[in-house]
């Protein structure tokens, strides 16, 4: 069930069980963790990670020259996996 830029974390020695999204562009790094507990299940956390990854990739296509600004939007919470299903406002 793994996909590009998404890694599963299930270690017995840590309390975290979930997925890590990691994207690097032009020396800028974006990393976010999606906990099974927070999202209710392994599958729901995975779907949230995929949704955010896809939103970030789409935003990077629109602004390929400035990945730092794109990553900051997602780090600040302006963009979330939940907004993926929301219609875009114009």
TAPEWO-V929226 format. One record per residue. N is the residue number from 1. RES is the residue in one letter. SS is DSSP state (~ for helix, > for strand, _ for the rest). D_CENTER is the distance of its C-alpha to the mean C-alpha in Angstrom with 2 decimals. Layout:
N:RES:SS:D_CENTER / N:RES:SS:D_CENTER
This chain:
1:X:_:15.61 / 2:X:_:13.49 / 3:X:>:11.98 / 4:X:_:11.46 / 5:X:_:8.94 / 6:X:>:8.26 / 7:X:>:11.00 / 8:X:>:12.83 / 9:X:>:14.42 / 10:X:>:17.71 / 11:X:_:20.34 / 12:X:_:23.59 / 13:X:_:24.04 / 14:X:_:20.97 / 15:X:_:20.20 / 16:X:_:16.44 / 17:X:>:15.62 / 18:X:>:12.15 / 19:X:>:9.21 / 20:X:>:7.64 / 21:X:>:4.91 / 22:X:>:7.33 / 23:X:>:8.55 / 24:X:>:12.08 / 25:X:>:14.25 / 26:X:_:17.77 / 27:X:_:17.67 / 28:X:>:14.66 / 29:X:>:11.86 / 30:X:>:8.30 / 31:X:>:7.23 / 32:X:>:5.64 / 33:X:>:7.47 / 34:X:>:7.84 / 35:X:>:11.63 / 36:X:~:13.93 / 37:X:~:16.26 / 38:X:~:14.13 / 39:X:~:13.15 / 40:X:_:16.63 / 41:X:_:16.26 / 42:X:~:14.66 / 43:X:~:14.33 / 44:X:~:12.80 / 45:X:~:10.06 / 46:X:~:9.51 / 47:X:~:9.71 / 48:X:~:7.17 / 49:X:~:4.53 / 50:X:~:6.57 / 51:X:~:6.96 / 52:X:~:3.94 / 53:X:~:4.57 / 54:X:~:8.00 / 55:X:~:8.17 / 56:X:~:7.40 / 57:X:~:9.89 / 58:X:~:12.22 / 59:X:~:12.30 / 60:X:~:13.05 / 61:X:~:15.78 / 62:X:~:17.27 / 63:X:_:17.35 / 64:X:_:17.47 / 65:X:_:19.89 / 66:X:_:17.77 / 67:X:~:14.26 / 68:X:~:14.78 / 69:X:~:15.22 / 70:X:~:12.12 / 71:X:~:9.99 / 72:X:~:12.32 / 73:X:~:11.81 / 74:X:~:8.18 / 75:X:~:9.40 / 76:X:_:12.43 / 77:X:_:11.10 / 78:X:_:12.78 / 79:X:_:9.88 / 80:X:_:8.18 / 81:X:~:7.37 / 82:X:~:11.13 / 83:X:~:12.15 / 84:X:~:11.19 / 85:X:_:14.51 / 86:X:_:16.40 / 87:X:_:18.86 / 88:X:_:18.68 / 89:X:_:21.43 / 90:X:_:24.02
